[in-house]
Structure formats: structure tokens, C-alpha cells
Amino acid sequence: MILIADSGSTKTTWMEVESGNMIVTEGLNPHFTSEEQFMAACAAVRQQLPILNFQFSIHFYGAGCGLPAQRRKVAAWLTKAFGTSDIHVETDMLAACRATAGDQPALVGILGTGSNACYYDGRQIAYQAPSTGYILGDEGSANHVGRRLLQDYLSGCMPRNISSRFHDAYPMTREEFLDAVYHQPNANRFLASLARFAVEHINDDYCSSEILFSLEEWYNYQLDHLLKISHCMVLYLVGGFAARIKTLIEPVAKNHGLEIKGVLADPIEGLRQYHIKKI
């Protein structure tokens, strides 16, 4: 039996490969998630999925699992929660690669709460753009767009008609916004939630220009170097935000000579097919 999990900063999708049974829990990024939160999510999985402890393996793909120390932490929590030592912890970036490109080389990007990009050689991630996190990086993501919107709103740079709509959508004081960003947990999720406004007003020039600017920053800081190293012009994208702004991504990719081969809001079914082939 194989259990796979794709975990971003906002949600984690768990699936039992053979049956296709699935459950969604909160995001389990080890940089932000406590052991107590992680165990609660695992308990929900055990309640709803028919998991057997014999001949049982877990493939956990997660945001925040790039460093060995974080992978060891997640593996230890999974062992404690499920009682199996057959555990494989990898990055959400590898999940995106396996779910989209399979065994073929490609550039693969994640545009969700956060962002990243890599060159995948068909077996492993050969080159990956350096991640500088949700404060310094995450270009092209919902977090980055939400951060830009909030900065413009609080500084008075947002167009007046848009600012009024933004206030209606998020009726918070300046102090409440700053508290959510600087003092409350999961600031990256909060900032990403603000990007929904830009998506809902994607036909407005201001909102579309903010998204396009963020996508160009993503290309400049993450994709450009990978393209020069790999000479690969094929691009796959994964992430709910990517799916929602697909119409704006396509012209940006075309302008840089990239061919978008696919955009997946959620990679879990592609991951399932990948692991079925490996059984």
C-alpha cells in the first residue's frame, strides 16, 4: 500500500494510490507547522483513509522540505503518526516534476501560495532556482501579488477606485493588516489570500499589471538562469494560483520563447499515475 501526500503552505492533499481515496488537510510546511498541528492532520488522515500498517509506504512531498534537517523532522513525525519506517520525504518541487513531466526533461514551476522553479532532467531535479522565502522572494506567487497589493493599499499608491473595492473586500484597519503580517502566524498564507482580489479583478488594468509584473519578476529571478543552463524551452506549471492566472502567464511565457505544455492546479492525480507506473 502506498500513501502519497502533496503539501504546500496552504493545504496538503493525501491520496491512497491504489484506491484513489483522498483527503485534504491544512498545509504542513515544517518551517511554520508545529508537531501538534502535524499530528492532528495525520490523525484526520488515519480516520478517513483505510490505512494498513503492513507493507505500507509513505511518499510525502512538501514545501519547506528542501533541507535535510527538515526532511528528517517530517520523516520522524510521519513515523510517529503512522507507525511505518518506509517513508520518503521529498520537496513539492519534485512532486510537480513527477506529476507533469513524468520521465521527460522540462522546466517546471510552482505558482501557488509561494513559488519556485527548476530544470528536471527526467529523473531528478538537475538545477533549482534558489528560494529566498516569502519575505524576500516568491516572485509570481499569490503571496508576492498579495504583498504588492497590500503595500500599494497601505501607502496610498493603489488607484482610488480599486482601493475602495479592496477596502470592501478586506475591511481591516492599517493596524490590523500590520498585525496579521508581522505578529500573527502564517503571514505567507494571509498575504496570499489577498491575491484573490487581483484574480477577481483580473480584467482591471491595475490588477492585471500587478500580476504581470510579478510574473516578469518570477522569470527574471527564477526561470531565466535555468533556461540559460538547460537550453530547455518546455515549461510545465503547478499550483492553484497558476491555474487562475493562466491567461496572463501564457503571453509572458511566449514573449520569452517558452512553450507551456501544461498547467495543473493540483498535482496529486499526476503523482498517483507516476507512482502506479512504479509499482
TORNU-493686 format. One record per residue (C-alpha): y, x, z; residue in three letters. Coordinates in steps of 0.05 Angstrom, whole numbers, padded with zeros to 5 digits, always signed. Layout:
<pts>
YXZAla/...
</pts>
This chain:
<pts>
+00000+00000+00000Met/+00069+00025-00018Ile/+00135+00003+00012Leu/+00199+00024-00024Ile/+00270+00019+00002Ala/+00336+00029-00034Asp/+00391+00037+00017Ser/+00465+00040+00003Gly/+00521+00038+00053Ser/+00526-00038+00049Thr/+00454-00063+00040Lys/+00382-00040+00039Thr/+00331-00073-00007Thr/+00259-00065+00015Trp/+00200-00083-00031Met/+00125-00080-00024Glu/+00105-00051-00092Val/+00040-00087-00106Glu/+00063-00157-00089Ser/+00137-00151-00105Gly/+00155-00185-00039Asn/+00225-00165-00018Met/+00274-00168+00039Ile/+00347-00146+00045Val/+00376-00116+00108Thr/+00442-00081+00124Glu/+00457-00013+00095Gly/+00424+00044+00133Leu/+00465+00106+00118Asn/+00446+00156+00172Pro/+00517+00181+00176His/+00540+00113+00202Phe/+00477+00078+00227Thr/+00451+00084+00298Ser/+00377+00088+00315Glu/+00383+00019+00347Glu/+00411-00011+00282Gln/+00358+00024+00241Phe/+00301-00001+00285Met/+00328-00073+00283Ala/+00327-00071+00207Ala/+00256-00044+00206Cys/+00234-00098+00255Ala/+00261-00151+00207Ala/+00220-00118+00151Val/+00157-00118+00192Arg/+00167-00192+00208Gln/+00176-00215+00137Gln/+00132-00168+00095Leu/+00056-00165+00103Pro/+00051-00091+00121Ile/-00015-00058+00137Leu/-00017+00008+00173Asn/-00077+00037+00139Phe/-00067+00073+00072Gln/+00007+00057+00079Phe/+00064+00098+00049Ser/+00139+00091+00050Ile/+00188+00116-00002His/+00258+00110+00027Phe/+00316+00125-00020Tyr/+00382+00126+00017Gly/+00456+00140+00014Ala/+00472+00195+00064Gly/+00403+00227+00056Cys/+00425+00288+00017Gly/+00419+00337+00074Leu/+00351+00359+00103Pro/+00373+00342+00174Ala/+00390+00270+00153Gln/+00324+00263+00116Arg/+00286+00287+00177Arg/+00323+00237+00221Lys/+00307+00179+00175Val/+00234+00200+00169Ala/+00228+00203+00245Ala/+00257+00134+00252Trp/+00211+00106+00198Leu/+00150+00137+00232Thr/+00171+00107+00298Lys/+00184+00039+00267Ala/+00123+00032+00222Phe/+00070+00078+00252Gly/+00055+00118+00190Thr/+00068+00191+00174Ser/+00061+00182+00098Asp/+00137+00179+00089Ile/+00181+00205+00033His/+00256+00204+00043Val/+00300+00218-00018Glu/+00371+00203-00040Thr/+00396+00139-00070Asp/+00416+00182-00129Met/+00342+00198-00144Leu/+00327+00123-00138Ala/+00380+00109-00191Ala/+00349+00161-00237Cys/+00278+00137-00230Arg/+00298+00063-00236Ala/+00338+00074-00300Thr/+00317+00136-00338Ala/+00245+00140-00314Gly/+00217+00203-00345Asp/+00274+00214-00394Gln/+00334+00261-00385Pro/+00401+00228-00375Ala/+00467+00228-00338Leu/+00461+00177-00282Val/+00517+00149-00239Gly/+00523+00104-00179Ile/+00584+00060-00172Leu/+00575+00016-00110Gly/+00608+00020-00042Thr/+00611+00095-00057Gly/+00599+00136-00119Ser/+00561+00196-00145Asn/+00534+00224-00210Ala/+00481+00273-00232Cys/+00443+00302-00291Tyr/+00370+00282-00287Tyr/+00322+00323-00329Asp/+00267+00270-00330Gly/+00231+00297-00268Arg/+00284+00316-00218Gln/+00359+00319-00207Ile/+00378+00384-00241Ala/+00453+00382-00226Tyr/+00491+00336-00180Gln/+00566+00326-00172Ala/+00589+00348-00102Pro/+00601+00290-00056Ser/+00664+00293-00013Thr/+00653+00226+00021Gly/+00691+00161+00027Tyr/+00756+00193+00051Ile/+00764+00249+00000Leu/+00720+00225-00056Gly/+00680+00164-00080Asp/+00722+00160-00144Glu/+00704+00100-00186Gly/+00673+00062-00128Ser/+00692-00002-00093Ala/+00715+00040-00034Asn/+00762+00081-00078His/+00792+00020-00112Val/+00799-00017-00046Gly/+00832+00044-00015Arg/+00883+00047-00072Arg/+00898-00027-00067Leu/+00910-00023+00007Leu/+00954+00038+00001Gln/+00998+00003-00050Asp/+01000-00061-00010Tyr/+01020-00028+00056Leu/+01070+00018+00023Ser/+01103-00038-00017Gly/+01084-00010-00085Cys/+01040-00068-00105Met/+01074-00117-00154Pro/+01104-00174-00115Arg/+01063-00230-00146Asn/+00999-00191-00135Ile/+01019-00172-00064Ser/+01028-00246-00048Ser/+00958-00262-00073Arg/+00929-00202-00036Phe/+00961-00227+00029His/+00930-00296+00017Asp/+00862-00264+00006Ala/+00867-00218+00066Tyr/+00916-00248+00117Pro/+00918-00188+00163Met/+00976-00152+00195Thr/+00992-00079+00180Arg/+00965-00061+00249Glu/+00900-00098+00236Glu/+00889-00063+00169Phe/+00901+00005+00200Leu/+00856-00011+00259Asp/+00800-00031+00211Ala/+00808+00034+00172Val/+00818+00084+00229Tyr/+00786+00054+00291His/+00731+00006+00272Gln/+00660+00026+00249Pro/+00641+00025+00175Asn/+00711+00035+00147Ala/+00680+00051+00080Asn/+00650-00019+00076Arg/+00715-00051+00096Phe/+00754-00013+00043Leu/+00701-00030-00009Ala/+00706-00104+00009Ser/+00779-00103-00013Leu/+00759-00083-00084Ala/+00733-00154-00093Arg/+00806-00174-00103Phe/+00813-00127-00163Ala/+00748-00154-00193Val/+00771-00226-00184Glu/+00837-00209-00218His/+00808-00161-00269Ile/+00849-00193-00325Asn/+00914-00176-00289Asp/+00945-00112-00316Asp/+00957-00082-00247Tyr/+00886-00094-00223Cys/+00853-00071-00287Ser/+00896-00008-00288Ser/+00876+00008-00216Glu/+00802+00003-00235Ile/+00812+00043-00299Leu/+00850+00098-00261Phe/+00793+00102-00211Ser/+00741+00107-00267Leu/+00780+00163-00300Glu/+00782+00199-00233Glu/+00706+00190-00228Trp/+00698+00221-00297Tyr/+00745+00279-00281Asn/+00716+00296-00213Tyr/+00642+00280-00224Gln/+00620+00268-00296Leu/+00659+00319-00335Asp/+00627+00381-00305His/+00557+00350-00311Leu/+00569+00334-00384Leu/+00591+00406-00399Lys/+00530+00435-00363Ile/+00478+00388-00392Ser/+00507+00370-00461His/+00476+00302-00448Cys/+00514+00242-00476Met/+00469+00187-00449Val/+00492+00151-00386Leu/+00458+00100-00340Tyr/+00495+00066-00284Leu/+00471+00033-00220Val/+00509-00008-00169Gly/+00537-00077-00157Gly/+00608-00053-00169Phe/+00587-00021-00235Ala/+00557-00087-00258Ala/+00620-00125-00241Arg/+00667-00078-00278Ile/+00621-00063-00337Lys/+00673-00088-00387Thr/+00722-00035-00363Leu/+00670+00021-00358Ile/+00648+00015-00430Glu/+00714+00036-00463Pro/+00723+00093-00413Val/+00653+00119-00430Ala/+00665+00111-00504Lys/+00731+00150-00500Asn/+00692+00208-00471His/+00636+00204-00523Gly/+00585+00176-00474Leu/+00533+00123-00493Glu/+00518+00074-00437Ile/+00444+00058-00442Lys/+00440+00010-00383Gly/+00476-00017-00322Val/+00434-00042-00263Leu/+00466-00080-00205Ala/+00404-00065-00162Asp/+00353-00011-00178Pro/+00296-00040-00137Ile/+00256-00071-00194Glu/+00263-00008-00236Gly/+00239+00032-00176Leu/+00180-00015-00169Arg/+00160-00004-00241Gln/+00167+00071-00232Tyr/+00120+00072-00172His/+00070+00024-00204Ile/+00062+00075-00261Lys/+00048+00129-00209Lys/-00007+00092-00174Ile/
</pts>
